[in-house]
Amino acid sequence: MAITAAQVKELREMTGAGMMDAKKALTETDGDIEAAVDWLRTKGLAKAAKKSGRVAAEGLVAVAVDGGQGVAVEVNSETDFVAKNADFQQMVQSFATAALAVDDVDALKNAEIDGKSVDATLTDKIALIGENMTLRRMAKISGDQVVSYVHNAAAPGMGKIGVLVALKGQNEEFGRQVAMHIAAANPASLGEADLDPALVERERTVLTEQARESGKPENIIENMIKGRMKKYLSEVTLLGQAFVINPDLTVEAAATEAGVEVLGFVRLEVGEGIEKQTEDFAAEVAKAAQG
């Protein structure tokens, strides 16, 4: 199939690979972007196997905690200007408080605040401010203690990243340290058992191909794969990561020292996973100049 310049550009932005390498990877994988990323990684040509971090939404994540339960809610707006609006912030916080009493985002939309549903409240705010807004998602967690942290706070309890940590036992200071760690490290799961099996298998396949590229004997290759998978799991699981407060300990070991167990976590980031539509201004000007 024909490989387009847009596909090459996207792959280069995702991996940092050179133009010809990106084009070859797409050709080898029939234009499959994800497969092309893996192909580049196998050849050692991808500088970073990650998707573009550009997002299509502004807004806020608000957190609320009540005893042993906590909730995080994301409300999106078109511009960051609206996210700084006091009325918008008050609405988002009221949504988070209401979310403590429901189980999912659909139930939250039907929950009442001052005699009006959350959905209707949002519609009224859209009409008042004149900008589209969406109640995108919420996540709940529970434990003996739930500790929250907000990164890039716009107001108390809300900001660009909201984190909740559920503990077995009580240690608020340690819980907050772990929440800050999660905000920075963005682990994929709590532990190995919680990882998406497809993600693990994909990584194993890439590491296997990388090891075989070395040309070493099969028994050595097997040990290489085991070692690299162990390193991978330590990097993407919260309990296996080196604790930012004390890198000599894993988060799991640090929790043991603190006398608690980390049961789970929630991390919501504004606009996470939404692609942003961007305009190529130079191309637009050139097109206009051509009449």
C-alpha positions in Angstrom: 0.0 0.0 0.0 1.1 3.6 -0.5 2.6 5.2 2.5 1.6 8.9 3.0 3.7 11.7 4.3 1.3 12.2 7.1 1.8 8.6 8.3 5.6 9.1 8.2 5.3 12.4 10.1 3.1 10.8 12.8 5.5 7.9 13.2 8.5 10.2 13.5 6.8 12.3 16.2 5.9 9.1 18.1 9.4 7.5 18.0 12.0 10.1 17.1 13.1 7.9 14.2 14.6 9.3 11.0 12.4 9.9 7.9 13.7 7.0 5.8 13.6 4.6 8.8 10.0 5.6 9.5 9.0 5.1 5.9 10.7 1.7 5.8 9.0 0.7 9.0 5.6 1.6 7.6 6.3 -0.2 4.3 7.4 -3.3 6.2 4.2 -3.3 8.3 1.7 -2.3 5.5 1.1 1.1 7.1 0.2 -0.2 10.6 1.4 2.5 13.0 1.6 0.4 16.1 3.3 -2.4 14.3 5.7 0.1 12.8 6.6 1.4 16.3 7.5 -2.2 17.3 9.5 -2.7 14.1 11.6 0.4 14.8 12.1 -0.7 18.4 13.2 -4.1 17.3 15.8 -2.5 15.1 16.9 -0.1 17.8 15.7 2.9 15.7 12.9 4.2 18.0 14.1 6.8 20.5 10.8 6.6 22.4 7.9 4.2 21.9 5.1 6.4 23.0 2.2 8.1 21.4 2.1 11.8 20.9 1.2 13.6 24.1 -0.9 16.3 22.3 -4.5 16.4 23.6 -7.7 17.9 22.3 -9.2 19.1 25.6 -8.6 21.5 28.4 -10.4 21.5 31.7 -9.9 20.2 35.2 -9.7 17.0 37.3 -11.2 17.4 40.7 -10.8 15.0 43.6 -12.9 14.4 46.7 -12.2 12.1 49.7 -14.6 11.0 52.4 -13.1 8.6 54.9 -12.2 5.4 53.2 -13.4 6.3 49.7 -12.2 8.8 47.1 -13.3 9.9 43.7 -11.7 11.8 40.8 -13.8 13.5 38.1 -12.6 15.0 34.8 -14.6 17.9 33.2 -13.3 19.2 29.9 -13.6 22.6 28.3 -12.4 24.0 25.0 -9.9 26.4 26.4 -7.6 26.7 29.5 -9.1 30.2 30.0 -12.4 28.6 31.0 -10.6 26.2 33.4 -9.4 29.2 35.3 -13.0 30.6 35.6 -14.2 30.5 39.2 -17.8 29.5 38.2 -16.4 26.6 36.2 -14.2 25.5 39.1 -17.1 25.6 41.6 -19.2 23.5 39.2 -16.4 20.9 38.8 -15.9 20.6 42.5 -19.6 20.2 43.1 -19.5 17.3 40.5 -16.7 15.6 42.4 -18.6 15.9 45.7 -21.7 14.4 44.1 -19.6 11.6 42.6 -18.9 10.3 46.1 -22.5 9.0 46.2 -22.6 7.3 42.8 -20.8 4.4 41.1 -20.2 5.6 37.5 -20.3 8.6 35.2 -23.8 7.9 33.9 -25.2 7.8 37.4 -23.3 11.1 38.1 -25.0 12.8 35.2 -28.3 12.0 36.7 -27.3 12.9 40.3 -28.9 16.1 41.6 -27.1 19.3 42.8 -29.4 21.9 44.3 -32.4 20.3 42.8 -31.0 20.1 39.3 -29.3 17.2 37.6 -25.5 17.3 36.9 -26.3 17.0 33.2 -28.7 20.0 33.3 -26.2 22.0 35.4 -23.5 21.4 32.8 -25.9 22.4 30.0 -26.8 25.7 31.8 -23.1 26.4 32.3 -22.4 25.9 28.6 -25.1 28.4 27.7 -23.7 30.9 30.3 -20.0 30.7 29.4 -20.5 30.0 25.7 -18.0 27.2 25.4 -18.6 23.5 24.9 -17.9 21.4 28.0 -18.1 17.7 28.8 -18.3 15.5 31.9 -15.9 12.9 30.5 -15.1 10.4 33.2 -14.8 9.5 36.9 -13.0 6.9 38.9 -13.5 5.7 42.5 -11.3 3.9 44.9 -11.6 2.7 48.5 -9.4 1.4 51.4 -8.7 1.9 55.1 -7.5 5.3 54.0 -7.6 7.2 50.7 -5.1 10.0 50.1 -5.3 12.5 47.3 -2.9 14.8 45.4 -3.4 17.3 42.7 -0.6 18.4 40.4 -0.7 21.8 38.7 -3.5 22.9 41.0 -5.8 25.6 39.7 -7.8 25.7 42.9 -7.9 23.5 46.1 -8.7 19.9 45.1 -8.5 20.4 41.3 -5.9 20.7 38.6 -4.4 19.1 35.5 -3.6 15.7 37.2 -5.6 14.2 40.0 -4.3 11.2 42.0 -5.9 9.0 44.6 -4.1 6.3 46.6 -5.9 3.6 48.6 -4.0 2.2 51.6 -4.5 -0.8 53.9 -3.6 0.8 57.2 -3.1 4.5 58.0 -0.2 6.8 56.9 -1.3 10.0 55.3 2.2 11.4 54.8 3.3 8.2 53.0 0.1 8.1 51.0 0.7 11.6 49.7 4.3 10.8 48.8 3.1 7.8 46.8 0.4 10.0 45.1 3.1 12.5 44.1 5.2 9.6 42.8 2.2 8.4 40.7 1.6 11.8 39.3 5.2 12.0 38.1 5.9 8.3 37.1 2.5 7.4 35.6 2.6 3.7 36.2 0.6 1.4 34.0 -0.8 -0.7 36.8 -0.5 -1.5 40.5 1.4 -4.7 40.0 2.3 -7.3 37.4 -1.0 -9.2 37.8 -3.0 -6.0 36.9 -1.1 -5.3 33.7 -3.0 -5.8 30.4 -1.8 -9.2 29.1 -1.8 -7.9 25.5 0.6 -5.1 26.6 2.9 -7.6 28.3 2.9 -10.0 25.3 3.6 -7.2 22.9 6.6 -6.1 25.0 7.8 -9.7 25.2 7.6 -10.0 21.4 9.6 -6.8 20.9 12.2 -7.8 23.4 12.5 -11.3 21.9 13.1 -9.9 18.4 15.7 -7.4 19.8 17.5 -10.3 21.6 17.5 -12.4 18.5 19.0 -9.6 16.5 22.1 -10.0 18.7 22.8 -13.4 17.1 23.6 -15.0 20.4 22.8 -18.6 21.3 19.2 -19.5 22.2 19.9 -20.2 25.9 21.6 -16.8 26.3 18.7 -15.1 24.4 16.2 -16.7 26.9 18.1 -15.2 29.8 18.3 -11.8 28.0 14.6 -11.8 27.6 13.9 -12.7 31.2 16.2 -9.9 32.4 14.7 -7.4 30.1 11.1 -8.3 31.0 12.0 -8.0 34.7 13.3 -4.5 34.1 10.3 -3.6 32.0 7.9 -4.8 34.8 9.8 -2.8 37.4 9.4 0.3 35.2 5.7 0.1 34.5 4.2 -1.2 37.7 3.8 1.0 40.7 4.9 -1.5 43.3 8.0 -2.4 41.3 9.1 1.2 40.5 11.9 2.8 42.4 10.3 5.1 45.0 11.0 8.8 44.1 11.5 9.7 47.8 14.0 6.9 48.3 15.2 5.3 45.0 17.0 2.6 46.9 13.6 1.1 47.7 10.7 0.0 45.5 7.3 1.5 46.3 6.3 -1.9 47.7 9.3 -2.1 50.0 8.8 1.6 51.1 5.1 0.8 51.9 6.2 -2.1 54.1 8.6 0.2 55.9 5.8 2.7 56.4 3.6 0.0 57.9 0.9 0.0 55.1 -0.1 -1.7 51.9 -0.9 0.1 48.7 -4.2 -1.4 47.5 -4.7 0.6 44.4 -4.6 4.0 42.8 -6.4 6.3 40.4 -4.6 8.8 38.1 -6.6 11.1 35.8 -4.9 13.7 33.6 -6.9 16.3 31.7 -7.3 15.4 28.1 -5.5 12.1 28.4 -6.0 9.9 25.4 -7.8 12.5 23.3 -6.1 13.4 20.1 -5.8 17.1 19.4 -6.7 18.5 16.0 -3.8 20.8 15.0 -3.6 23.1 12.1 -0.5 23.3 9.9 -0.3 27.1 9.8 2.6 27.2 7.3 0.8 24.9 4.9 -2.4 26.9 5.3 -0.6 30.2 4.5 1.2 28.6 1.5 -2.2 27.3 0.2 -3.7 30.7 0.6 -0.8 32.4 -1.2 -1.3 30.0 -4.2 -4.9 31.4 -4.6 
